[in-house]
Amino acid sequence: MTDNYFLSSTNPVANVDQRRMEDTALRIIARPELERPRMLATYLWREVMEHEAGEQYDQFDSMVEEYIFHYAMRAAASDGQHPGVLRFMTPPHRWFGRDMPGSRWAGDSPDFTYRIIPVAHGSRYTITGKPTCGSPPTSHFALMGDNTAAPQILGLLDGLDLETAADGSFTITVDGDPANGRKNHIQTQPGALQIWIRDALGDWNAQSPNILRVERQGAPERDPLSDEELARWTAKALLDGVYYAYYIIRGATSLPPNKPVPPISSAALGGMASQYGTKANVVLEPDEAMILTLSSAGALFRNAVLHDIYMRAANYWDRSGCLNHVTMAPDESGLFTCVIAHEDPGVHNWLDTGGLRQTILGHRWQSFPGGAATEEPTVEARVVKFAELGKALPAGVRTIDAEGRKAQLAARRAGFDKRFVES
């Protein structure tokens, strides 16, 4: 990472494309074309969330701002004639001397580096990539087909199937033709809009996202889309998305409290086709805790995440609001027991609610050797009194002391800060 494209010697996300598209998104949200759509979207969200959000209604304004900026970021990466690589779906943060709004949406995963590349059917692209760490993250490349809240998946390239060079580097071709022997190929279709890339990081400190660059073959057929055009794209997309995004929320909050649904494939909801997931509407009183026991099902990547009522990943930078296959310690039985609680239970696998009475639990299983799970993932949950945890926990659950927790949280914060390294 030494040429002028990269702005950091260690962080592949800090690059010219990222800064350019962030600049565009920041201009978009200040455009007059968004004034009325912003007001209408805020009204629609307030109508359904003012009472439903309960104690979390004080976060309503920040949710709306993230929701709008999410679509502005997608608009900034919507011009397939002038492609680039853009990371989004992050919480609010500061880097390169400016405050960036958050863009979390619809059950984001803290372990994923989400990036998008705009494409257009009829154009040809070359995506080049290379690992930046000794143990590269698992990756997925999904061709998305529209700009609604749950884009249609038109094609999927699993990182486990990538053909790589000796140094791990790879080249992906993207065009409207069949693969014809090209193993690393994504075939576009009419209506193709973007490629969404998810790099799944287990160890936030030892791992980092792959280097990614994209080049469109041939000269562009027109000038870049104007800010006015991108603002109108944003306006339509964010209004189209309200109803489906609320459906995602209600699909979780309307579940019976504290009863996880059986794991199912995520493809139907715009997620990854090679991913299974479960969710639960977790409602805990101050003196309660949930004991959650899960199997690995052979997945190379797994994570459990708590979201707030708006389906944004809850504080995972200063609290243990999420755990993954690296940070989750196994029981002696080989299963994985987590405790969801408002205060430290002294268990290694603590999912910290941050004091929220209601959270939405999501758990993913993905990256199965051979492309499919060989056994059904399992999940069991029960609510107990916090004071009775010691008697209720299964035998062989890993515990942790105060010093261990302090070190655990310090490592978490350091791994989070790596995402926004500038130099």
C-alpha positions as CSV (number, residue, x, y, z in Angstrom):
1,M,0.0,0.0,0.0
2,T,2.5,2.5,-1.2
3,D,1.1,4.3,-4.2
4,N,-0.9,7.5,-4.2
5,Y,-4.2,5.6,-4.1
6,F,-3.7,4.6,-0.5
7,L,-3.7,7.2,2.3
8,S,-2.5,4.8,5.0
9,S,0.4,2.3,5.0
10,T,-1.7,-0.1,7.3
11,N,-5.4,0.6,6.7
12,P,-6.6,-0.4,3.2
13,V,-9.9,1.3,3.7
14,A,-8.2,4.7,3.9
15,N,-7.8,5.4,0.2
16,V,-8.7,7.9,-2.5
17,D,-12.0,6.3,-3.4
18,Q,-13.2,6.3,0.2
19,R,-12.5,9.9,0.7
20,R,-14.0,10.9,-2.6
21,M,-17.2,9.0,-2.0
22,E,-17.5,10.2,1.6
23,D,-17.1,13.8,0.4
24,T,-20.0,13.1,-2.1
25,A,-22.2,11.6,0.6
26,L,-21.6,14.6,2.9
27,R,-22.6,17.0,0.1
28,I,-25.7,14.9,-0.7
29,I,-27.2,15.2,2.8
30,A,-26.9,19.0,2.6
31,R,-28.7,19.2,-0.8
32,P,-32.1,20.9,-1.1
33,E,-33.5,17.9,-2.9
34,L,-33.4,16.0,0.4
35,E,-35.3,18.6,2.5
36,R,-38.8,17.3,1.9
37,P,-37.9,13.6,1.7
38,R,-36.0,14.0,5.0
39,M,-39.1,15.6,6.6
40,L,-41.4,12.9,5.2
41,A,-39.1,10.0,6.3
42,T,-38.8,11.5,9.8
43,Y,-42.6,11.8,10.0
44,L,-43.1,8.2,8.9
45,W,-40.5,6.8,11.3
46,R,-41.9,8.9,14.2
47,E,-45.5,7.6,13.5
48,V,-44.4,4.0,14.1
49,M,-41.5,4.4,16.6
50,E,-42.7,7.2,19.0
51,H,-44.4,4.7,21.2
52,E,-42.7,1.4,20.2
53,A,-39.2,2.6,21.0
54,G,-40.1,3.2,24.6
55,E,-37.0,4.1,26.7
56,Q,-34.9,4.2,23.5
57,Y,-36.9,7.0,21.9
58,D,-34.2,9.4,23.0
59,Q,-32.1,7.9,20.2
60,F,-34.7,8.5,17.5
61,D,-33.0,11.6,16.0
62,S,-29.7,9.8,15.7
63,M,-31.4,6.8,14.1
64,V,-33.0,9.0,11.4
65,E,-29.7,10.7,10.7
66,E,-27.9,7.3,10.3
67,Y,-30.8,6.0,8.1
68,I,-30.5,9.0,5.7
69,F,-26.7,8.9,5.6
70,H,-26.8,5.2,4.9
71,Y,-28.7,5.9,1.7
72,A,-26.5,8.9,0.8
73,M,-23.5,6.5,1.1
74,R,-25.2,4.0,-1.2
75,A,-25.9,6.9,-3.7
76,A,-22.3,8.0,-3.6
77,A,-21.4,4.5,-4.8
78,S,-24.2,4.1,-7.4
79,D,-22.4,5.3,-10.6
80,G,-21.2,2.3,-12.5
81,Q,-19.6,4.4,-15.2
82,H,-17.2,5.9,-12.5
83,P,-16.7,3.1,-10.0
84,G,-14.8,3.0,-6.7
85,V,-14.7,1.1,-3.5
86,L,-16.6,2.5,-0.5
87,R,-16.8,1.2,3.1
88,F,-20.1,2.0,4.9
89,M,-22.4,0.6,7.6
90,T,-20.2,2.1,10.4
91,P,-21.1,3.9,13.6
92,P,-20.4,7.6,13.9
93,H,-16.6,8.2,14.0
94,R,-13.9,10.8,13.4
95,W,-11.1,10.4,10.9
96,F,-9.1,12.6,8.6
97,G,-10.0,15.6,10.8
98,R,-13.8,15.4,10.4
99,D,-16.8,13.8,12.0
100,M,-18.5,11.2,9.9
101,P,-22.1,10.3,10.5
102,G,-23.0,6.7,11.2
103,S,-24.6,4.5,8.5
104,R,-25.7,1.4,10.4
105,W,-28.9,-0.2,9.1
106,A,-31.0,-3.4,9.3
107,G,-29.0,-5.5,11.7
108,D,-25.4,-4.6,10.8
109,S,-22.6,-6.8,12.0
110,P,-19.7,-5.3,14.0
111,D,-17.4,-8.0,12.6
112,F,-18.0,-7.1,9.0
113,T,-16.1,-4.6,6.9
114,Y,-18.9,-3.7,4.5
115,R,-17.9,-2.2,1.1
116,I,-19.7,-1.5,-2.1
117,I,-18.7,-1.2,-5.7
118,P,-21.1,0.3,-8.3
119,V,-21.5,-1.6,-11.5
120,A,-23.7,-1.3,-14.6
121,H,-24.9,-4.1,-16.9
122,G,-23.1,-3.8,-20.2
123,S,-19.8,-2.6,-18.7
124,R,-16.8,-4.6,-17.9
125,Y,-14.8,-4.4,-14.7
126,T,-11.7,-5.9,-13.0
127,I,-11.6,-6.1,-9.2
128,T,-8.1,-6.8,-7.8
129,G,-7.6,-7.8,-4.2
130,K,-4.9,-8.9,-1.8
131,P,-4.7,-9.9,1.8
132,T,-3.3,-7.5,4.4
133,C,-2.7,-9.9,7.2
134,G,-1.5,-13.4,7.9
135,S,-4.9,-14.9,8.4
136,P,-7.2,-13.2,5.8
137,P,-10.9,-12.7,6.6
138,T,-13.5,-14.7,5.0
139,S,-15.1,-12.7,2.2
140,H,-18.3,-12.6,0.1
141,F,-19.1,-10.7,-3.1
142,A,-22.8,-10.3,-3.7
143,L,-24.2,-8.7,-6.9
144,M,-27.2,-6.6,-5.9
145,G,-30.0,-5.6,-8.2
146,D,-32.0,-2.6,-6.8
147,N,-31.9,0.3,-4.4
148,T,-34.6,-0.7,-1.9
149,A,-34.0,-1.6,1.7
150,A,-33.3,-5.3,0.8
151,P,-31.6,-5.4,-2.5
152,Q,-32.2,-8.5,-4.6
153,I,-29.2,-10.8,-4.8
154,L,-28.4,-11.5,-8.5
155,G,-25.2,-13.4,-8.0
156,L,-22.8,-14.5,-5.2
157,L,-19.1,-15.3,-5.2
158,D,-17.9,-16.9,-2.0
159,G,-14.4,-16.0,-0.9
160,L,-13.8,-19.7,-0.2
161,D,-14.1,-20.4,-3.9
162,L,-11.7,-17.7,-5.0
163,E,-8.7,-18.8,-7.1
164,T,-5.7,-17.0,-5.6
165,A,-2.0,-16.5,-6.4
166,A,0.7,-17.7,-4.0
167,D,0.6,-14.4,-2.1
168,G,-3.2,-14.6,-1.8
169,S,-3.9,-11.9,-4.4
170,F,-6.8,-12.4,-6.7
171,T,-8.5,-10.9,-9.7
172,I,-12.3,-10.9,-10.3
173,T,-13.9,-10.2,-13.7
174,V,-17.3,-8.6,-13.8
175,D,-19.3,-8.4,-17.0
176,G,-22.5,-9.6,-18.7
177,D,-20.9,-12.7,-20.2
178,P,-21.0,-16.2,-18.7
179,A,-17.9,-17.3,-16.8
180,N,-16.6,-19.5,-19.7
181,G,-14.0,-21.0,-17.4
182,R,-13.2,-17.9,-15.4
183,K,-13.5,-19.1,-11.8
184,N,-13.3,-15.6,-10.3
185,H,-16.2,-14.2,-12.2
186,I,-19.5,-12.3,-11.5
187,Q,-21.9,-12.1,-14.4
188,T,-24.1,-9.0,-14.4
189,Q,-27.7,-8.9,-15.3
190,P,-30.1,-6.1,-16.4
191,G,-30.8,-4.0,-13.3
192,A,-27.5,-4.8,-11.6
193,L,-26.5,-1.9,-9.4
194,Q,-23.7,-2.7,-7.0
195,I,-21.4,-5.4,-5.6
196,W,-21.5,-5.6,-1.9
197,I,-18.4,-7.1,-0.2
198,R,-18.4,-8.4,3.3
199,D,-15.0,-9.1,4.9
200,A,-15.6,-11.0,8.2
201,L,-13.0,-10.3,10.8
202,G,-12.7,-12.6,13.8
203,D,-9.6,-11.2,15.5
204,W,-10.0,-7.4,15.2
205,N,-6.4,-6.8,16.1
206,A,-4.6,-9.5,14.1
207,Q,-6.9,-9.3,11.0
208,S,-7.7,-6.5,8.6
209,P,-9.7,-6.2,5.4
210,N,-8.4,-7.2,2.0
211,I,-7.0,-4.5,-0.3
212,L,-9.6,-3.9,-3.0
213,R,-9.5,-1.8,-6.2
214,V,-11.8,-1.7,-9.2
215,E,-11.2,-0.6,-12.7
216,R,-13.8,-0.2,-15.5
217,Q,-12.6,-1.4,-18.8
218,G,-12.7,1.4,-21.5
219,A,-13.5,5.0,-21.3
220,P,-16.7,6.1,-19.4
221,E,-19.7,6.8,-21.6
222,R,-20.7,10.0,-19.8
223,D,-19.6,12.4,-17.0
224,P,-20.1,11.4,-13.4
225,L,-23.6,11.8,-12.0
226,S,-24.2,15.2,-10.6
227,D,-24.9,15.9,-6.9
228,E,-28.4,16.8,-7.8
229,E,-28.9,13.4,-9.6
230,L,-27.4,11.5,-6.6
231,A,-29.5,13.5,-4.2
232,R,-32.7,12.5,-6.1
233,W,-31.5,8.9,-6.1
234,T,-31.0,9.1,-2.3
235,A,-34.5,10.7,-1.8
236,K,-36.2,7.9,-3.7
237,A,-34.2,5.2,-2.0
238,L,-34.7,6.4,1.5
239,L,-38.4,6.8,1.1
240,D,-38.7,3.4,-0.6
241,G,-36.7,1.9,2.3
242,V,-38.8,3.1,5.2
243,Y,-41.5,0.4,5.0
244,Y,-39.1,-2.5,4.5
245,A,-36.7,-1.3,7.2
246,Y,-39.6,-1.0,9.6
247,Y,-40.7,-4.5,8.6
248,I,-37.2,-5.7,9.5
249,I,-37.6,-4.1,13.0
250,R,-41.1,-5.4,13.5
251,G,-40.0,-8.8,12.4
252,A,-37.9,-8.9,15.5
253,T,-39.8,-6.8,18.0
254,S,-43.1,-8.7,17.4
255,L,-41.5,-12.0,18.3
256,P,-42.4,-13.6,21.6
257,P,-39.9,-12.3,24.1
258,N,-36.8,-14.4,24.8
259,K,-37.6,-17.2,22.3
260,P,-35.0,-17.4,19.5
261,V,-36.4,-18.5,16.1
262,P,-34.9,-21.6,14.4
263,P,-31.9,-20.8,12.3
264,I,-32.7,-20.1,8.6
265,S,-30.9,-19.0,5.4
266,S,-30.4,-15.2,5.2
267,A,-30.9,-15.0,1.4
268,A,-34.6,-14.3,1.5
269,L,-34.0,-11.0,3.4
270,G,-31.2,-9.7,1.2
271,G,-28.5,-11.3,3.3
272,M,-25.8,-13.8,2.2
273,A,-27.1,-17.0,0.6
274,S,-24.4,-19.0,2.3
275,Q,-25.3,-17.7,5.8
276,Y,-27.7,-19.0,8.4
277,G,-29.2,-16.8,11.1
278,T,-31.4,-16.7,14.1
279,K,-32.8,-13.8,16.0
280,A,-34.6,-13.1,19.3
281,N,-36.5,-10.3,20.9
282,V,-34.6,-10.1,24.2
283,V,-36.5,-8.4,27.0
284,L,-34.8,-8.5,30.4
285,E,-35.7,-6.9,33.7
286,P,-32.9,-5.5,35.8
287,D,-32.6,-8.7,37.9
288,E,-32.7,-11.1,34.9
289,A,-30.2,-12.7,32.5
290,M,-30.5,-14.9,29.5
291,I,-28.4,-18.1,29.1
292,L,-27.8,-18.7,25.4
293,T,-26.3,-22.0,24.1
294,L,-25.3,-22.4,20.5
295,S,-23.6,-25.0,18.3
296,S,-20.9,-24.1,15.7
297,A,-22.4,-26.3,12.9
298,G,-18.9,-26.3,11.3
299,A,-19.1,-22.7,10.3
300,L,-15.8,-20.9,9.9
301,F,-17.3,-17.7,11.0
302,R,-20.0,-17.1,13.6
303,N,-21.1,-14.1,15.6
304,A,-23.7,-13.1,18.1
305,V,-24.7,-9.4,18.1
306,L,-27.1,-7.3,20.2
307,H,-28.9,-4.5,18.4
308,D,-31.0,-1.6,19.7
309,I,-34.7,-1.2,18.9
310,Y,-33.7,0.4,15.6
311,M,-31.7,-2.6,14.5
312,R,-28.4,-0.8,14.9
313,A,-25.5,-2.8,16.5
314,A,-25.4,-1.7,20.1
315,N,-22.2,-0.3,21.6
316,Y,-19.5,-2.8,20.6
317,W,-16.4,-0.6,20.9
318,D,-16.5,0.0,24.7
319,R,-18.8,-2.9,25.7
320,S,-19.0,-6.6,24.7
321,G,-22.2,-6.1,22.7
322,C,-21.0,-8.8,20.2
323,L,-19.0,-11.9,20.2
324,N,-17.6,-14.0,17.3
325,H,-15.9,-17.4,16.7
326,V,-12.6,-16.0,18.0
327,T,-13.8,-14.1,21.0
328,M,-16.4,-16.6,22.1
329,A,-14.9,-19.3,24.4
330,P,-16.2,-22.9,24.0
331,D,-17.7,-24.8,26.9
332,E,-16.1,-28.1,27.9
333,S,-18.9,-29.8,25.9
334,G,-17.9,-28.1,22.7
335,L,-21.0,-26.0,22.6
336,F,-20.9,-22.2,23.2
337,T,-22.7,-20.6,26.2
338,C,-23.2,-16.9,26.3
339,V,-24.9,-14.8,29.0
340,I,-26.9,-11.7,28.0
341,A,-27.1,-9.5,31.0
342,H,-27.1,-5.8,32.2
343,E,-24.1,-6.4,34.5
344,D,-21.0,-8.5,34.4
345,P,-21.9,-12.1,35.1
346,G,-18.3,-13.2,35.5
347,V,-18.7,-15.4,32.4
348,H,-16.2,-15.1,29.5
349,N,-19.0,-14.9,26.9
350,W,-20.9,-11.9,28.2
351,L,-23.2,-10.0,25.8
352,D,-23.6,-6.7,27.4
353,T,-27.0,-5.0,26.9
354,G,-25.6,-1.6,28.0
355,G,-28.6,-1.3,30.3
356,L,-31.2,-1.6,27.5
357,R,-34.2,-3.5,28.7
358,Q,-35.0,-4.6,25.1
359,T,-32.4,-5.7,22.6
360,I,-32.6,-7.7,19.4
361,L,-30.2,-10.6,19.3
362,G,-28.8,-11.8,15.9
363,H,-26.5,-14.8,15.4
364,R,-24.9,-15.7,12.1
365,W,-23.3,-18.9,10.9
366,Q,-21.4,-18.5,7.6
367,S,-18.5,-19.7,5.4
368,F,-19.1,-23.4,5.5
369,P,-16.4,-25.7,4.0
370,G,-17.9,-27.1,0.8
371,G,-20.4,-24.2,0.6
372,A,-23.1,-25.6,2.8
373,A,-23.7,-26.6,6.4
374,T,-23.3,-30.3,7.1
375,E,-25.5,-30.1,10.2
376,E,-28.3,-27.8,11.3
377,P,-27.1,-25.0,13.6
378,T,-28.8,-25.1,17.0
379,V,-29.7,-22.5,19.6
380,E,-31.3,-22.7,23.0
381,A,-32.2,-19.9,25.4
382,R,-33.7,-19.5,28.9
383,V,-34.2,-16.5,31.2
384,V,-33.1,-16.8,34.9
385,K,-32.6,-14.5,37.8
386,F,-29.2,-12.9,37.6
387,A,-28.6,-13.9,41.3
388,E,-29.2,-17.5,40.4
389,L,-26.8,-17.7,37.4
390,G,-24.2,-19.7,39.2
391,K,-26.7,-22.6,39.7
392,A,-28.3,-22.3,36.3
393,L,-25.2,-22.3,34.0
394,P,-24.2,-25.6,32.3
395,A,-21.1,-27.2,33.6
396,G,-17.8,-26.3,32.0
397,V,-18.7,-22.7,31.0
398,R,-15.6,-20.5,30.9
399,T,-15.4,-17.8,33.5
400,I,-13.4,-14.6,33.7
401,D,-12.2,-12.3,36.5
402,A,-12.1,-8.5,36.7
403,E,-8.6,-8.2,35.3
404,G,-9.5,-10.6,32.5
405,R,-12.5,-8.5,31.6
406,K,-10.5,-5.3,31.6
407,A,-8.0,-6.8,29.2
408,Q,-10.8,-8.2,27.0
409,L,-12.4,-4.8,26.7
410,A,-9.1,-3.0,26.1
411,A,-8.3,-5.4,23.2
412,R,-11.8,-4.8,21.8
413,R,-11.3,-1.0,21.8
414,A,-7.9,-1.3,20.2
415,G,-9.3,-3.5,17.4
416,F,-12.1,-1.0,16.8
417,D,-9.8,2.0,16.6
418,K,-7.7,0.2,13.9
419,R,-10.6,0.6,11.5
420,F,-10.1,4.3,11.4
421,V,-6.3,4.5,11.3
422,E,-5.3,7.4,8.9
423,S,-1.6,6.9,8.4
